[in-house]
Amino acid sequence: MAAQAWVTLIVGVSAVVGVALTIRQRTVADKRCQAWQRITWCLDHTVSDEAGLG
């Protein structure tokens, strides 16, 4: 294989790995945000003076 083909392969693989890591990081951040929203919702309703479940 020519050097140019190796460089192209390495750049392509690096790009795919970068995209995969970005998607994974975004998924983890979204799950963390959703969990925090649920925790704050529960805490707000736990300490609320309202009698209803609305």
N, C-alpha and C positions, 0 to 999 in steps of 0.2 A: 504494500500500500504506500502511496505517496504521502509525503509529510502533510500536504494540504488536506488529504482525506482524514488523517488522524486528528488534525486540528479541528476540522469540521465536526467529527464525531465527538470529540471532547467538549466542544462548545455546546453541541446539541444535548448531550447527556447532562451537562451542567445546568442548562436551561430547564430541562425537565425536572431535575432534582430541586432547583430553586422554586419552580412553580408548585411542586408537591409540598415543599416545606411551608410556603406561603399559605396554601390552602389549609394545611394542618394547623398552623398558628391561628388563622382566622377562625377555624372551627372551635379551637380551644377557647379563644377569647369570647366567642359568641356564647358558648356553654357557660363560661364563668359569669358573663353578664346576666344571662337568664337565671342562673342560680341566685345571684345577688338580688335580682328583682323579686324573686320568689321569697327570699329570706326577709327582705324589707317589707313586702306585702304582709307576710305572716306576723312580723313584729308589730306593724302598724295596727293590724286587726286584733292582736292579742292585747295591746294596751289601750285600745279604743274604748270609749265609754258608751258606744252605741250597743243597743241590745239585739238588733237584727243581724242577719247574716248577709246583708246586701253588699 
